[in-house]
Amino acid sequence: MTDSALKLRITDDMKTAMRAKDAARLGVIRLVLSEIKQREVDERISLDDTQVYTVLNKMIKQRRDSLEQFKAGNRQDLADQESFEPGILQTYLPAAMGEAEVDQIIKEAITTSGDSSIKDMGALMSTLRPKLQGRTDMSEVSKKIKALLTP
């Protein structure tokens, strides 16, 4: 069992944060490693970089949802913490793609696969996921595909 390069980088960053006594950053990194380890134990696998990106994206989405809830509940102290964490998590994801680049990849995939119906969306998403995962919001990709496939 070999660790992915991303997991090694996260572990190294944890050690660096420990040496620097950066408690806030260390806490976020430990949460990431905990989530990764939990998924590995639950599924009895060793996660690769793509699967770690999935974990990171899920954590970012959770933080953003919590941030909205804390703001709605007038809990600025908790909102400040939740707004800090996605910034740390984002550093482990690849550079985000521009909207035009995502649109181009979607159009190419539709043209290549010949999919023209909303029924083909699942196959199209599975084709696009490896190219786009971690580089853009997949829910936005889904919305764009629906708009292109819906007559």
NUZAMI-226122 format. One record per residue (C-alpha): residue number from 1; residue in one letter; x, y, z. Coordinates in nm, 3 decimals, decimal comma, m for minus. Layout:
<rec resi="NUM" resn="A" px="X" py="Y" pz="Z"/>
...
# end
This chain:
<rec resi="1" resn="M" px="0,000" py="0,000" pz="0,000"/>
<rec resi="2" resn="T" px="0,147" py="0,328" pz="m0,108"/>
<rec resi="3" resn="D" px="0,030" py="0,670" pz="m0,005"/>
<rec resi="4" resn="S" px="m0,074" py="0,922" pz="m0,264"/>
<rec resi="5" resn="A" px="0,146" py="1,224" pz="m0,319"/>
<rec resi="6" resn="L" px="m0,131" py="1,449" pz="m0,190"/>
<rec resi="7" resn="K" px="m0,167" py="1,257" pz="0,138"/>
<rec resi="8" resn="L" px="0,210" py="1,280" pz="0,189"/>
<rec resi="9" resn="R" px="0,197" py="1,655" pz="0,124"/>
<rec resi="10" resn="I" px="m0,085" py="1,697" pz="0,377"/>
<rec resi="11" resn="T" px="0,110" py="1,495" pz="0,635"/>
<rec resi="12" resn="D" px="0,421" py="1,707" pz="0,574"/>
<rec resi="13" resn="D" px="0,214" py="2,023" pz="0,614"/>
<rec resi="14" resn="M" px="0,082" py="1,888" pz="0,945"/>
<rec resi="15" resn="K" px="0,438" py="1,844" pz="1,069"/>
<rec resi="16" resn="T" px="0,528" py="2,194" pz="0,953"/>
<rec resi="17" resn="A" px="0,225" py="2,342" pz="1,130"/>
<rec resi="18" resn="M" px="0,320" py="2,153" pz="1,448"/>
<rec resi="19" resn="R" px="0,673" py="2,293" pz="1,438"/>
<rec resi="20" resn="A" px="0,543" py="2,644" pz="1,371"/>
<rec resi="21" resn="K" px="0,287" py="2,608" pz="1,652"/>
<rec resi="22" resn="D" px="0,014" py="2,718" pz="1,410"/>
<rec resi="23" resn="A" px="m0,280" py="2,571" pz="1,603"/>
<rec resi="24" resn="A" px="m0,554" py="2,689" pz="1,366"/>
<rec resi="25" resn="R" px="m0,391" py="2,544" pz="1,055"/>
<rec resi="26" resn="L" px="m0,292" py="2,228" pz="1,241"/>
<rec resi="27" resn="G" px="m0,651" py="2,169" pz="1,348"/>
<rec resi="28" resn="V" px="m0,779" py="2,192" pz="0,990"/>
<rec resi="29" resn="I" px="m0,508" py="1,961" pz="0,858"/>
<rec resi="30" resn="R" px="m0,581" py="1,706" pz="1,129"/>
<rec resi="31" resn="L" px="m0,949" py="1,716" pz="1,030"/>
<rec resi="32" resn="V" px="m0,851" py="1,645" pz="0,669"/>
<rec resi="33" resn="L" px="m0,630" py="1,352" pz="0,765"/>
<rec resi="34" resn="S" px="m0,904" py="1,221" pz="0,992"/>
<rec resi="35" resn="E" px="m1,161" py="1,231" pz="0,711"/>
<rec resi="36" resn="I" px="m0,919" py="1,056" pz="0,474"/>
<rec resi="37" resn="K" px="m0,838" py="0,786" pz="0,729"/>
<rec resi="38" resn="Q" px="m1,207" py="0,738" pz="0,811"/>
<rec resi="39" resn="R" px="m1,292" py="0,678" pz="0,446"/>
<rec resi="40" resn="E" px="m0,997" py="0,442" pz="0,404"/>
<rec resi="41" resn="V" px="m1,104" py="0,238" pz="0,706"/>
<rec resi="42" resn="D" px="m1,473" py="0,235" pz="0,609"/>
<rec resi="43" resn="E" px="m1,406" py="0,127" pz="0,251"/>
<rec resi="44" resn="R" px="m1,092" py="m0,077" pz="0,325"/>
<rec resi="45" resn="I" px="m0,895" py="0,096" pz="0,052"/>
<rec resi="46" resn="S" px="m0,604" py="0,333" pz="0,020"/>
<rec resi="47" resn="L" px="m0,720" py="0,660" pz="m0,136"/>
<rec resi="48" resn="D" px="m0,550" py="0,798" pz="m0,443"/>
<rec resi="49" resn="D" px="m0,523" py="1,169" pz="m0,524"/>
<rec resi="50" resn="T" px="m0,857" py="1,182" pz="m0,706"/>
<rec resi="51" resn="Q" px="m1,038" py="1,027" pz="m0,410"/>
<rec resi="52" resn="V" px="m0,862" py="1,269" pz="m0,172"/>
<rec resi="53" resn="Y" px="m0,987" py="1,556" pz="m0,393"/>
<rec resi="54" resn="T" px="m1,338" py="1,418" pz="m0,346"/>
<rec resi="55" resn="V" px="m1,293" py="1,421" pz="0,032"/>
<rec resi="56" resn="L" px="m1,159" py="1,778" pz="0,021"/>
<rec resi="57" resn="N" px="m1,445" py="1,899" pz="m0,200"/>
<rec resi="58" resn="K" px="m1,698" py="1,742" pz="0,037"/>
<rec resi="59" resn="M" px="m1,534" py="1,913" pz="0,335"/>
<rec resi="60" resn="I" px="m1,534" py="2,251" pz="0,157"/>
<rec resi="61" resn="K" px="m1,902" py="2,212" pz="0,072"/>
<rec resi="62" resn="Q" px="m1,981" py="2,125" pz="0,435"/>
<rec resi="63" resn="R" px="m1,792" py="2,432" pz="0,557"/>
<rec resi="64" resn="R" px="m1,976" py="2,661" pz="0,316"/>
<rec resi="65" resn="D" px="m2,313" py="2,519" pz="0,422"/>
<rec resi="66" resn="S" px="m2,220" py="2,564" pz="0,789"/>
<rec resi="67" resn="L" px="m2,104" py="2,920" pz="0,721"/>
<rec resi="68" resn="E" px="m2,446" py="3,008" pz="0,579"/>
<rec resi="69" resn="Q" px="m2,616" py="2,855" pz="0,882"/>
<rec resi="70" resn="F" px="m2,394" py="3,038" pz="1,129"/>
<rec resi="71" resn="K" px="m2,451" py="3,370" pz="0,954"/>
<rec resi="72" resn="A" px="m2,826" py="3,308" pz="0,957"/>
<rec resi="73" resn="G" px="m2,806" py="3,233" pz="1,329"/>
<rec resi="74" resn="N" px="m2,597" py="3,545" pz="1,405"/>
<rec resi="75" resn="R" px="m2,302" py="3,337" pz="1,529"/>
<rec resi="76" resn="Q" px="m2,016" py="3,546" pz="1,393"/>
<rec resi="77" resn="D" px="m1,756" py="3,367" pz="1,609"/>
<rec resi="78" resn="L" px="m1,839" py="3,032" pz="1,449"/>
<rec resi="79" resn="A" px="m1,878" py="3,192" pz="1,105"/>
<rec resi="80" resn="D" px="m1,522" py="3,329" pz="1,127"/>
<rec resi="81" resn="Q" px="m1,382" py="2,980" pz="1,196"/>
<rec resi="82" resn="E" px="m1,586" py="2,825" pz="0,914"/>
<rec resi="83" resn="S" px="m1,471" py="3,092" pz="0,668"/>
<rec resi="84" resn="F" px="m1,105" py="3,021" pz="0,756"/>
<rec resi="85" resn="E" px="m1,115" py="2,646" pz="0,698"/>
<rec resi="86" resn="P" px="m1,211" py="2,637" pz="0,326"/>
<rec resi="87" resn="G" px="m0,910" py="2,856" pz="0,248"/>
<rec resi="88" resn="I" px="m0,678" py="2,595" pz="0,397"/>
<rec resi="89" resn="L" px="m0,861" py="2,309" pz="0,226"/>
<rec resi="90" resn="Q" px="m0,851" py="2,487" pz="m0,110"/>
<rec resi="91" resn="T" px="m0,470" py="2,490" pz="m0,107"/>
<rec resi="92" resn="Y" px="m0,470" py="2,112" pz="m0,161"/>
<rec resi="93" resn="L" px="m0,693" py="2,122" pz="m0,467"/>
<rec resi="94" resn="P" px="m0,560" py="2,179" pz="m0,819"/>
<rec resi="95" resn="A" px="m0,600" py="2,522" pz="m0,972"/>
<rec resi="96" resn="A" px="m0,961" py="2,598" pz="m1,057"/>
<rec resi="97" resn="M" px="m1,062" py="2,594" pz="m1,421"/>
<rec resi="98" resn="G" px="m1,213" py="2,896" pz="m1,586"/>
<rec resi="99" resn="E" px="m1,578" py="2,886" pz="m1,684"/>
<rec resi="100" resn="A" px="m1,496" py="2,905" pz="m2,057"/>
<rec resi="101" resn="E" px="m1,257" py="2,612" pz="m2,025"/>
<rec resi="102" resn="V" px="m1,519" py="2,403" pz="m1,843"/>
<rec resi="103" resn="D" px="m1,781" py="2,489" pz="m2,106"/>
<rec resi="104" resn="Q" px="m1,541" py="2,383" pz="m2,382"/>
<rec resi="105" resn="I" px="m1,469" py="2,046" pz="m2,214"/>
<rec resi="106" resn="I" px="m1,842" py="1,982" pz="m2,168"/>
<rec resi="107" resn="K" px="m1,920" py="2,063" pz="m2,532"/>
<rec resi="108" resn="E" px="m1,635" py="1,842" pz="m2,653"/>
<rec resi="109" resn="A" px="m1,759" py="1,554" pz="m2,438"/>
<rec resi="110" resn="I" px="m2,114" py="1,590" pz="m2,573"/>
<rec resi="111" resn="T" px="m1,986" py="1,601" pz="m2,931"/>
<rec resi="112" resn="T" px="m1,751" py="1,304" pz="m2,883"/>
<rec resi="113" resn="S" px="m2,004" py="1,083" pz="m2,706"/>
<rec resi="114" resn="G" px="m2,298" py="1,180" pz="m2,925"/>
<rec resi="115" resn="D" px="m2,518" py="1,217" pz="m2,617"/>
<rec resi="116" resn="S" px="m2,819" py="1,433" pz="m2,691"/>
<rec resi="117" resn="S" px="m3,077" py="1,339" pz="m2,430"/>
<rec resi="118" resn="I" px="m3,107" py="1,408" pz="m2,061"/>
<rec resi="119" resn="K" px="m3,115" py="1,028" pz="m2,021"/>
<rec resi="120" resn="D" px="m2,748" py="1,022" pz="m2,123"/>
<rec resi="121" resn="M" px="m2,646" py="1,260" pz="m1,845"/>
<rec resi="122" resn="G" px="m2,512" py="0,989" pz="m1,612"/>
<rec resi="123" resn="A" px="m2,276" py="0,854" pz="m1,876"/>
<rec resi="124" resn="L" px="m2,165" py="1,204" pz="m1,964"/>
<rec resi="125" resn="M" px="m2,098" py="1,294" pz="m1,600"/>
<rec resi="126" resn="S" px="m1,890" py="0,979" pz="m1,552"/>
<rec resi="127" resn="T" px="m1,686" py="1,077" pz="m1,858"/>
<rec resi="128" resn="L" px="m1,632" py="1,432" pz="m1,734"/>
<rec resi="129" resn="R" px="m1,569" py="1,357" pz="m1,366"/>
<rec resi="130" resn="P" px="m1,202" py="1,248" pz="m1,403"/>
<rec resi="131" resn="K" px="m1,123" py="1,560" pz="m1,606"/>
<rec resi="132" resn="L" px="m1,302" py="1,810" pz="m1,385"/>
<rec resi="133" resn="Q" px="m1,309" py="1,665" pz="m1,031"/>
<rec resi="134" resn="G" px="m1,140" py="1,901" pz="m0,789"/>
<rec resi="135" resn="R" px="m1,096" py="2,171" pz="m1,049"/>
<rec resi="136" resn="T" px="m1,455" py="2,298" pz="m1,062"/>
<rec resi="137" resn="D" px="m1,785" py="2,262" pz="m0,880"/>
<rec resi="138" resn="M" px="m1,943" py="1,944" pz="m1,016"/>
<rec resi="139" resn="S" px="m2,294" py="2,066" pz="m0,931"/>
<rec resi="140" resn="E" px="m2,237" py="2,358" pz="m1,168"/>
<rec resi="141" resn="V" px="m2,118" py="2,113" pz="m1,435"/>
<rec resi="142" resn="S" px="m2,438" py="1,916" pz="m1,385"/>
<rec resi="143" resn="K" px="m2,649" py="2,231" pz="m1,431"/>
<rec resi="144" resn="K" px="m2,462" py="2,322" pz="m1,750"/>
<rec resi="145" resn="I" px="m2,509" py="1,972" pz="m1,893"/>
<rec resi="146" resn="K" px="m2,882" py="1,982" pz="m1,816"/>
<rec resi="147" resn="A" px="m2,909" py="2,318" pz="m1,993"/>
<rec resi="148" resn="L" px="m2,727" py="2,184" pz="m2,301"/>
<rec resi="149" resn="L" px="m2,914" py="1,853" pz="m2,319"/>
<rec resi="150" resn="T" px="m3,262" py="1,984" pz="m2,245"/>
<rec resi="151" resn="P" px="m3,443" py="2,079" pz="m2,566"/>
# end
